[in-house]
Amino acid sequence: MLTIEKLCAGYGDFQALFDISLTLEAGETVAIIGSNGAGKSTFLRSLAGLINNQPEAIRFNGQAIGDMAANQVVERGIALVPEGRKLFPSLSVEENLLIGAYSKRPGPWTLKRIYQLFPVLEKLRKRPGTALSGGQQQMVAIGRGLMANPQLLLCDEISLGLAPTTIKDIYAALPSIKADGTTVILVEQDINQALSVCDRFYCFQEGRVSLTGRPGEADKAQIKAAYFGI
């Protein structure tokens, strides 16, 4: 589904990614792990069309998309759940969800389906999106991404700042998301959480891939060395 070949990206004169190469098959959940500043969010922003790259550096379903704008990327089936949620404060929960469907891509995800995935949101649908708890806001952000009916959902630090019980509830939704045919790239600092749900992982360290494998194949010492660069 996705092929990344020697992706280099950054902001202005600052280069954050160096020759990143990876592949993703339909139906997989792939985790990107690494410490702060490793380039994980820059990687997702590149895939989402928020950072302009060489066209051939990113191929999705065989098409070069590295230089496409964010709205074009969404139309082709990639949606981003951004770090920090980025809900619209002037909109209700339901309005925040509906705005995710602006591209009108066909697929299984509707308001009814989102409310089945996160039942608490239906009860809160008329409240301002930013008036909810952090965990509930994260559910809205995930739901908004799913409303685009993406083939590929990019999740950036969805557990950040949340209580352990809330994190458990959010991650419990991933099997249902995958069951509806959505492929997932998950960025996480929490190694154990990421490895508990992914099929494969890539560890980033200072903008480069320092280790890749499957959960259980790499031991803790290898992961620690790749994560911290020691």
Secondary structure by P-SEA (a helix, b strand, c coil): cbbbcbbbbbcccccccccccccccccbbbbbbbccccaaaaaaaaaacccccccccccccccccccccaaaaaaabbbbbcccccccccccaaaaaaaaacccccccccaaaaaaacaaaaaacccccccccaaaaaaaaaaaaacccccbbbbccccccccaaaaaaaaaaaaaaaaabbbbbbbbccaaaaaacccbbbbbcccccccccccccccaaaaaaaaccc
